[in-house]
């Protein structure tokens, strides 16, 4: 079980999210990217709303739409939808259409 802490804008101590391991790997990766970028949330409820919205996503474009409201840098600079797609739908390392001999 990994521990994930949520940082709030006006609070000194982060809050542990006990449900983090239950989220799909795409949601976990997006939240980790936000954490790596020192992202903070207005409230724990705001965080849970984002988690709920991410859990409903089925495509990278849907993730981009959700994240656009959180911050355009996640969509334009980091291309968070592609990060999500790579986690949810990993690509093979080698193409079946190429010869590697």
C-alpha positions as CSV (number, residue, x, y, z in Angstrom):
1,X,0.0,0.0,0.0
2,X,1.4,3.4,-1.0
3,X,0.7,6.5,0.9
4,X,-0.4,9.6,-0.9
5,X,-0.7,13.0,0.8
6,X,-3.0,15.8,-0.4
7,X,-1.7,19.3,0.0
8,X,-4.2,22.1,0.6
9,X,-3.6,25.8,-0.2
10,X,-4.1,27.2,3.3
11,X,-3.1,24.3,5.5
12,X,0.4,23.4,6.8
13,X,-0.1,19.7,7.2
14,X,-1.0,17.4,4.2
15,X,-4.0,15.0,4.5
16,X,-3.5,11.3,3.9
17,X,-5.8,9.9,1.2
18,X,-6.5,6.4,2.5
19,X,-8.3,5.4,-0.8
20,X,-5.4,6.2,-3.2
21,X,-4.6,2.6,-3.9
22,X,-8.2,1.9,-5.0
23,X,-8.0,4.5,-7.8
24,X,-7.2,3.2,-11.3
25,X,-3.5,3.6,-12.3
26,X,-4.3,6.5,-14.7
27,X,-5.8,8.5,-11.9
28,X,-2.9,7.6,-9.6
29,X,-0.5,8.8,-12.2
30,X,-2.3,12.1,-12.8
31,X,-2.4,12.8,-9.1
32,X,1.3,11.9,-8.8
33,X,2.1,14.4,-11.6
34,X,0.1,17.1,-9.8
35,X,2.1,16.3,-6.6
36,X,5.4,16.4,-8.5
37,X,4.5,19.9,-9.7
38,X,3.7,20.9,-6.1
39,X,0.0,21.2,-6.8
40,X,-2.3,22.2,-4.0
41,X,-6.1,21.9,-3.7
42,X,-8.6,24.5,-2.4
43,X,-10.1,21.8,-0.2
44,X,-10.1,18.0,0.3
45,X,-13.6,18.1,-1.3
46,X,-12.1,19.8,-4.4
47,X,-9.5,17.0,-4.5
48,X,-12.1,14.3,-4.2
49,X,-14.1,15.9,-7.0
50,X,-11.1,15.8,-9.3
51,X,-10.5,12.1,-8.4
52,X,-14.2,11.3,-9.1
53,X,-14.0,13.1,-12.5
54,X,-10.7,11.3,-13.4
55,X,-12.1,8.0,-12.5
56,X,-14.9,8.5,-15.0
57,X,-12.5,9.2,-17.8
58,X,-12.2,6.7,-20.6
59,X,-9.9,8.6,-23.1
60,X,-7.0,10.9,-22.9
61,X,-9.2,13.7,-24.4
62,X,-11.6,13.4,-21.4
63,X,-8.6,13.6,-19.0
64,X,-7.5,16.8,-20.9
65,X,-11.0,18.3,-20.5
66,X,-11.0,17.5,-16.7
67,X,-7.5,18.9,-16.2
68,X,-8.1,22.0,-18.3
69,X,-10.2,23.3,-15.4
70,X,-7.5,22.5,-13.0
71,X,-4.7,24.2,-14.9
72,X,-3.9,24.6,-18.6
73,X,-0.2,23.8,-18.0
74,X,-1.1,20.2,-17.3
75,X,-2.8,20.0,-20.7
76,X,-0.5,22.1,-22.9
77,X,3.0,21.6,-21.4
78,X,2.8,18.2,-19.7
79,X,0.2,16.7,-22.1
80,X,-1.4,14.9,-19.2
81,X,-3.9,13.1,-21.4
82,X,-1.0,11.3,-23.1
83,X,0.5,10.4,-19.7
84,X,-2.9,9.0,-18.7
85,X,-3.2,7.0,-22.0
86,X,0.3,5.6,-21.5
87,X,-0.6,4.3,-18.1
88,X,-4.0,2.9,-19.0
89,X,-3.2,1.5,-22.5
90,X,0.5,0.7,-22.5
91,X,2.0,0.3,-25.9
92,X,4.2,-2.6,-26.9
93,X,8.0,-1.9,-26.9
94,X,8.3,-3.4,-30.4
95,X,6.1,-3.1,-33.3
96,X,4.7,-6.3,-34.8
97,X,5.1,-4.6,-38.2
98,X,8.9,-4.1,-38.1
99,X,11.8,-6.6,-38.3
100,X,14.3,-6.2,-35.5
101,X,16.9,-8.6,-36.8
